[in-house]
Amino acid sequence: MENFKIDNPTILHFGKDVINDLGETIKKFGNRVMLVYGGGSIKRNGIYESVMNQLDEIGAEVIEFSGIKPNPIVDDVNAAAEKGKQFQPDVILAVGGGSVIDSAKVLSLAIPCEHSAWRIMLNMAKPTTAIPLITILTLAATGTEMNSIAVLQNVETHKKIPIRHDLIYPKHSFLDPQNTFSVPKDYTAYGVADLIAHAMEAWFGKGIATLSDRFVISIIQEAVENGPPLLNDLHNYELRARIMYAATQALNGFTMYGRVSGEWGVHSIGHILSLLYDTPHGASLSVVYPAWLKLMKERIPQRIHEFGKAVFNSSSADETILNLEDFFISIDAPVRMNEIGIGKDKKPELLDMMIKNKVNGMYYKLSNRDLERIVDLMYFG
């Protein structure tokens, strides 16, 4: 087991009606609030009204930036930063899923910084301060509400990359499962696939950490047991709560302690699908993971089998992969490229972009030939 330090400063408020504490929490940071959200669903489902009532009660001065896209782009963050530099908020309030919160994280660095958001993403700028960030989560998937990671894409340079920075941990995150009731069935399924993929990236990472392995398995078992019934009962509070908590635990550092690193090769490939074709993040991962495992069974059959035996009671690496595919199919998550509308004619374009972006894993390295094989497996199984 590797040496490690546990330091997660995010205060998590979890449960029914926790948003009632929002106003008093924001007051601790000031009364100038920059509210960031996506395409307007929070106005249709009533979350916006609840938030504004809280802000009105504390006499907050509010400026809004909306329209954050599901696969967030750096241009929107730059535009928000210009607005923020003029307003000089005391706190940023991000209401939404991973795309909104990731954008707000980079925004929190960009407002007090002279550099563009992309220079920050590329580590060409070294921010030393950030605007405090508070989040209200509306989609259980990415775990960004309790970590120091953000992912943005640049449509001009054809890059989608992550940044990790201690300054972008949210100060407080409010997780009320009721706020995910309006998430449709497909995006609920993609969230389940996303959290499973995050836990798997830890399992296949570098380093021996047996207790962290058990955490991984428990998180995935929670998703496997509660995901399918949730998709048949989208307003079930208890099922929403279990998936929401599992998604947070899958990527808040909990599964990584004692390891050298996670693997992240599957995410690296999935980012290219989102970059080129605007594929929902979770949907990209449910397509890529089985293909990656089929390649890796030649290298690490025992590790794959151990995973499958613990989660599905599989008897081999091959059966593990089949069981994982069957699970994704059971929740209507895609497992082949045609299911996400990407035809065989896109293979050369996809492979070329993967090579240009130097797609690779942290632990299991991928040659160009490996990438070509994975692309074929994503199409044909």
C-alpha positions as CSV (number, residue, x, y, z in Angstrom):
1,M,0.0,0.0,0.0
2,E,1.2,3.5,-0.9
3,N,1.5,6.4,1.5
4,F,-1.4,8.8,1.3
5,K,-3.0,11.9,2.9
6,I,-6.7,12.4,3.4
7,D,-7.8,16.0,3.1
8,N,-11.2,16.6,1.5
9,P,-12.4,20.0,2.7
10,T,-15.9,19.9,1.0
11,I,-18.7,19.9,3.5
12,L,-21.5,17.7,2.2
13,H,-25.2,18.4,3.1
14,F,-27.1,15.2,2.1
15,G,-30.8,14.5,2.4
16,K,-34.3,15.7,2.0
17,D,-34.7,19.5,2.0
18,V,-31.1,20.3,2.9
19,I,-31.3,23.3,0.6
20,N,-33.1,25.0,3.5
21,D,-29.7,25.7,4.9
22,L,-28.4,27.3,1.7
23,G,-29.0,30.9,2.6
24,E,-27.3,30.8,5.9
25,T,-24.4,28.9,4.4
26,I,-23.9,31.5,1.7
27,K,-24.0,34.4,4.2
28,K,-20.7,33.1,5.6
29,F,-19.0,34.0,2.4
30,G,-20.8,37.3,1.5
31,N,-23.9,38.5,-0.3
32,R,-22.7,38.9,-3.9
33,V,-23.6,35.7,-5.6
34,M,-22.9,34.5,-9.1
35,L,-25.4,31.9,-10.0
36,V,-24.4,29.4,-12.7
37,Y,-26.6,26.8,-14.3
38,G,-27.4,25.0,-17.5
39,G,-30.2,25.1,-20.1
40,G,-33.1,26.1,-17.8
41,S,-34.4,22.8,-16.5
42,I,-34.0,24.1,-12.9
43,K,-36.6,26.7,-13.7
44,R,-39.0,24.0,-15.0
45,N,-38.6,21.7,-12.0
46,G,-38.8,24.3,-9.3
47,I,-35.2,24.2,-8.0
48,Y,-34.5,27.8,-9.3
49,E,-37.4,29.2,-7.4
50,S,-36.3,27.5,-4.2
51,V,-32.7,28.8,-4.6
52,M,-33.9,32.3,-5.3
53,N,-36.2,32.3,-2.3
54,Q,-33.2,31.4,-0.2
55,L,-31.1,34.1,-1.7
56,D,-33.8,36.7,-1.3
57,E,-34.1,35.9,2.4
58,I,-30.5,36.8,3.0
59,G,-30.7,39.9,0.8
60,A,-28.2,38.6,-1.7
61,E,-27.2,40.5,-4.8
62,V,-27.3,38.0,-7.6
63,I,-26.0,37.8,-11.2
64,E,-26.8,34.8,-13.4
65,F,-24.9,33.0,-16.0
66,S,-26.9,30.2,-17.8
67,G,-26.5,28.0,-20.8
68,I,-23.7,25.7,-19.7
69,K,-23.7,22.7,-22.1
70,P,-23.9,19.0,-21.2
71,N,-20.3,18.6,-22.5
72,P,-19.0,21.9,-21.2
73,I,-16.8,24.1,-23.3
74,V,-14.1,26.6,-22.3
75,D,-15.7,29.4,-24.3
76,D,-18.6,29.5,-21.9
77,V,-16.3,29.7,-18.9
78,N,-14.4,32.6,-20.5
79,A,-17.7,34.4,-21.1
80,A,-18.8,33.8,-17.5
81,A,-15.4,35.0,-16.3
82,E,-15.8,38.3,-18.1
83,K,-19.1,38.8,-16.4
84,G,-17.7,37.7,-13.1
85,K,-14.8,40.1,-13.3
86,Q,-17.2,43.0,-13.6
87,F,-19.5,41.8,-10.8
88,Q,-16.8,40.6,-8.4
89,P,-18.8,37.9,-6.6
90,D,-18.1,36.8,-3.0
91,V,-19.3,33.3,-3.9
92,I,-20.2,31.2,-6.9
93,L,-23.3,29.1,-6.7
94,A,-23.4,26.2,-9.2
95,V,-26.8,24.5,-9.6
96,G,-26.7,21.5,-12.0
97,G,-24.8,18.3,-12.8
98,G,-21.2,17.7,-13.6
99,S,-21.0,20.0,-16.6
100,V,-22.2,23.0,-14.6
101,I,-20.1,22.3,-11.5
102,D,-17.0,21.6,-13.6
103,S,-17.5,24.9,-15.4
104,A,-18.0,26.7,-12.1
105,K,-14.8,25.2,-10.7
106,V,-12.7,26.6,-13.5
107,L,-14.6,29.9,-13.3
108,S,-13.7,30.2,-9.6
109,L,-10.1,30.2,-10.7
110,A,-10.5,32.4,-13.8
111,I,-12.4,35.3,-12.2
112,P,-9.5,36.4,-10.0
113,C,-6.9,35.4,-12.6
114,E,-5.6,37.5,-15.5
115,H,-5.3,34.4,-17.7
116,S,-7.9,32.6,-19.9
117,A,-9.6,29.5,-18.6
118,W,-7.8,27.4,-21.2
119,R,-4.4,28.5,-20.0
120,I,-5.5,27.5,-16.5
121,M,-6.6,24.1,-17.8
122,L,-3.2,23.7,-19.5
123,N,-1.4,24.6,-16.3
124,M,0.2,27.5,-18.2
125,A,-1.3,29.8,-15.4
126,K,-0.8,29.1,-11.7
127,P,-3.8,30.5,-9.8
128,T,-3.2,31.2,-6.2
129,T,-6.7,32.1,-5.2
130,A,-10.3,31.2,-6.1
131,I,-13.8,32.5,-5.5
132,P,-15.5,30.2,-3.0
133,L,-17.8,27.7,-4.7
134,I,-21.0,26.2,-3.4
135,T,-22.9,23.6,-5.4
136,I,-26.4,22.1,-5.6
137,L,-26.3,18.8,-7.4
138,T,-29.1,17.9,-9.8
139,L,-27.7,14.8,-11.5
140,A,-26.0,11.9,-9.7
141,A,-23.0,10.8,-11.9
142,T,-19.6,12.5,-11.9
143,G,-18.7,13.0,-8.2
144,T,-17.5,16.5,-9.0
145,E,-19.5,17.8,-6.0
146,M,-16.8,16.5,-3.6
147,N,-13.5,16.5,-5.5
148,S,-10.9,18.9,-7.0
149,I,-11.3,17.8,-10.6
150,A,-12.9,19.5,-13.6
151,V,-13.1,18.6,-17.2
152,L,-13.6,21.1,-20.1
153,Q,-13.3,20.8,-23.9
154,N,-12.0,23.3,-26.4
155,V,-13.8,23.1,-29.7
156,E,-11.1,25.1,-31.5
157,T,-8.1,23.0,-30.5
158,H,-10.2,19.7,-30.4
159,K,-9.1,18.9,-26.9
160,K,-11.0,17.7,-23.8
161,I,-8.8,17.6,-20.7
162,P,-9.0,17.5,-16.9
163,I,-7.5,19.8,-14.3
164,R,-6.9,18.9,-10.7
165,H,-6.4,21.8,-8.3
166,D,-6.9,22.0,-4.5
167,L,-8.5,25.4,-4.8
168,I,-11.5,24.1,-6.7
169,Y,-12.9,21.8,-4.0
170,P,-16.4,23.1,-3.4
171,K,-16.8,24.7,0.1
172,H,-20.2,23.2,0.5
173,S,-22.3,20.8,-1.6
174,F,-26.0,20.3,-1.2
175,L,-27.3,16.9,-2.3
176,D,-31.0,16.4,-2.1
177,P,-32.1,13.3,-4.0
178,Q,-35.5,15.0,-4.7
179,N,-33.6,17.3,-7.0
180,T,-32.8,14.4,-9.3
181,F,-36.4,13.3,-9.7
182,S,-36.8,15.1,-13.0
183,V,-33.7,13.5,-14.5
184,P,-35.0,11.4,-17.4
185,K,-34.5,7.6,-17.6
186,D,-31.7,7.8,-20.2
187,Y,-29.6,10.3,-18.2
188,T,-30.3,8.4,-15.0
189,A,-28.8,5.3,-16.6
190,Y,-25.8,7.2,-17.9
191,G,-25.2,8.4,-14.4
192,V,-25.2,4.9,-13.1
193,A,-22.7,3.9,-15.8
194,D,-20.6,6.9,-15.0
195,L,-20.3,6.1,-11.3
196,I,-19.5,2.4,-12.1
197,A,-16.8,3.5,-14.5
198,H,-15.2,5.8,-11.9
199,A,-15.0,3.0,-9.4
200,M,-13.6,0.7,-12.1
201,E,-10.9,3.2,-13.0
202,A,-9.7,2.9,-9.3
203,W,-9.9,-1.0,-9.4
204,F,-7.7,-1.1,-12.5
205,G,-5.3,1.5,-11.2
206,K,-1.7,1.0,-10.1
207,G,-1.0,-0.2,-6.6
208,I,-2.2,-2.7,-4.1
209,A,-4.9,-1.4,-1.7
210,T,-7.1,-4.2,-0.5
211,L,-9.5,-2.1,1.6
212,S,-9.9,0.5,-1.2
213,D,-10.7,-2.5,-3.5
214,R,-13.5,-3.5,-1.1
215,F,-14.8,0.1,-1.2
216,V,-14.9,-0.1,-5.0
217,I,-16.8,-3.4,-5.0
218,S,-19.3,-2.1,-2.5
219,I,-20.0,1.1,-4.5
220,I,-20.5,-0.9,-7.7
221,Q,-22.7,-3.4,-6.0
222,E,-24.8,-0.5,-4.8
223,A,-25.2,0.7,-8.4
224,V,-25.9,-2.8,-9.8
225,E,-28.6,-3.5,-7.1
226,N,-30.3,-0.1,-7.1
227,G,-29.9,1.1,-10.7
228,P,-32.4,-1.2,-12.5
229,P,-35.3,-0.7,-10.0
230,L,-34.6,3.1,-10.0
231,L,-35.1,3.2,-13.8
232,N,-38.6,1.7,-13.3
233,D,-39.4,4.1,-10.4
234,L,-37.7,7.5,-11.1
235,H,-39.4,9.3,-8.2
236,N,-38.4,6.7,-5.6
237,Y,-36.5,8.8,-3.0
238,E,-34.6,5.9,-1.4
239,L,-33.3,4.6,-4.7
240,R,-32.3,8.1,-5.9
241,A,-30.5,8.6,-2.5
242,R,-28.6,5.4,-2.8
243,I,-27.4,6.1,-6.3
244,M,-26.6,9.7,-5.5
245,Y,-24.4,8.7,-2.5
246,A,-22.7,6.0,-4.5
247,A,-21.8,8.5,-7.3
248,T,-20.3,10.9,-4.8
249,Q,-18.2,8.1,-3.1
250,A,-17.0,6.8,-6.4
251,L,-14.9,9.9,-7.1
252,N,-14.2,11.8,-3.9
253,G,-10.9,10.0,-3.2
254,F,-12.4,7.3,-1.2
255,T,-11.5,4.5,-3.6
256,M,-8.0,5.8,-4.4
257,Y,-6.3,5.8,-1.0
258,G,-3.3,3.5,-1.0
259,R,-2.9,3.4,-4.8
260,V,-0.3,5.0,-7.0
261,S,-3.0,6.2,-9.4
262,G,-6.3,5.3,-11.1
263,E,-6.2,3.9,-14.6
264,W,-8.2,6.5,-16.7
265,G,-7.6,5.0,-20.1
266,V,-11.3,4.4,-20.6
267,H,-12.1,8.0,-19.7
268,S,-9.5,9.2,-22.1
269,I,-11.2,7.4,-24.9
270,G,-14.7,8.4,-23.8
271,H,-13.7,12.1,-23.9
272,I,-12.9,11.8,-27.6
273,L,-16.4,10.5,-28.2
274,S,-17.9,13.5,-26.4
275,L,-15.5,15.9,-28.1
276,L,-16.3,14.7,-31.6
277,Y,-19.9,13.6,-31.4
278,D,-21.3,15.3,-28.2
279,T,-21.9,11.9,-26.8
280,P,-23.2,12.0,-23.2
281,H,-20.3,11.2,-20.9
282,G,-21.8,8.2,-19.2
283,A,-23.0,6.7,-22.5
284,S,-19.4,7.0,-23.9
285,L,-18.1,5.0,-20.9
286,S,-20.6,2.2,-21.2
287,V,-19.5,1.7,-24.8
288,V,-15.8,2.0,-24.1
289,Y,-15.4,-0.1,-21.0
290,P,-16.4,-3.5,-22.4
291,A,-14.1,-2.9,-25.4
292,W,-11.2,-1.9,-23.1
293,L,-11.7,-5.0,-21.0
294,K,-11.7,-7.3,-24.1
295,L,-8.3,-5.9,-25.0
296,M,-7.0,-6.1,-21.4
297,K,-8.1,-9.7,-20.8
298,E,-4.9,-10.7,-22.6
299,R,-2.8,-8.8,-20.1
300,I,-4.7,-8.9,-16.8
301,P,-7.3,-11.8,-16.9
302,Q,-7.0,-12.5,-13.2
303,R,-7.6,-8.9,-12.2
304,I,-10.7,-8.8,-14.5
305,H,-11.9,-12.1,-13.1
306,E,-11.5,-10.9,-9.5
307,F,-13.6,-7.9,-10.2
308,G,-16.3,-10.0,-11.9
309,K,-16.4,-12.6,-9.2
310,A,-16.9,-10.0,-6.5
311,V,-19.6,-8.0,-8.4
312,F,-21.4,-10.6,-10.6
313,N,-20.1,-14.0,-9.3
314,S,-18.5,-14.5,-12.7
315,S,-16.4,-17.6,-13.3
316,S,-13.8,-16.0,-15.7
317,A,-12.6,-12.8,-17.3
318,D,-14.8,-13.5,-20.3
319,E,-17.9,-14.0,-18.2
320,T,-17.1,-10.8,-16.3
321,I,-17.1,-8.8,-19.5
322,L,-20.3,-10.4,-20.7
323,N,-22.0,-9.7,-17.3
324,L,-20.9,-6.1,-17.4
325,E,-22.3,-5.7,-20.9
326,D,-25.5,-7.4,-19.8
327,F,-25.9,-5.0,-16.9
328,F,-25.4,-2.0,-19.1
329,I,-28.0,-3.4,-21.5
330,S,-30.4,-4.0,-18.7
331,I,-30.4,-0.2,-17.9
332,D,-30.5,0.7,-21.6
333,A,-27.0,2.1,-21.5
334,P,-25.3,1.7,-25.0
335,V,-22.6,-0.9,-25.5
336,R,-21.9,-0.4,-29.2
337,M,-21.2,2.6,-31.4
338,N,-24.3,2.2,-33.5
339,E,-26.4,2.6,-30.3
340,I,-25.0,6.2,-29.9
341,G,-25.5,7.0,-33.6
342,I,-21.8,6.8,-34.7
343,G,-21.5,4.8,-38.0
344,K,-18.6,2.8,-39.2
345,D,-17.6,5.6,-41.6
346,K,-16.4,7.5,-38.5
347,K,-13.7,5.0,-37.6
348,P,-10.8,6.8,-39.3
349,E,-11.8,10.1,-37.9
350,L,-12.2,8.7,-34.4
351,L,-8.9,6.8,-34.4
352,D,-7.1,9.9,-35.8
353,M,-8.4,12.1,-33.1
354,M,-7.5,9.6,-30.4
355,I,-3.9,9.5,-31.7
356,K,-3.7,13.3,-32.0
357,N,-4.9,13.6,-28.4
358,K,-2.4,11.0,-27.2
359,V,-5.1,8.9,-25.6
360,N,-3.6,6.6,-23.0
361,G,-4.0,5.0,-19.6
362,M,-2.1,6.0,-16.5
363,Y,-1.0,2.4,-15.9
364,Y,-1.8,0.2,-18.9
365,K,-0.3,2.0,-21.9
366,L,-2.1,1.9,-25.3
367,S,-0.2,1.7,-28.6
368,N,-1.8,3.0,-31.8
369,R,-2.6,-0.7,-32.6
370,D,-4.3,-1.1,-29.2
371,L,-6.4,2.0,-30.0
372,E,-7.4,0.6,-33.3
373,R,-8.4,-2.7,-31.7
374,I,-10.5,-0.9,-29.1
375,V,-12.3,1.1,-31.8
376,D,-13.1,-2.1,-33.6
377,L,-14.4,-3.7,-30.4
378,M,-16.5,-0.7,-29.7
379,Y,-18.2,-1.3,-33.1
380,F,-18.3,-5.0,-33.4
381,G,-17.8,-6.4,-29.9
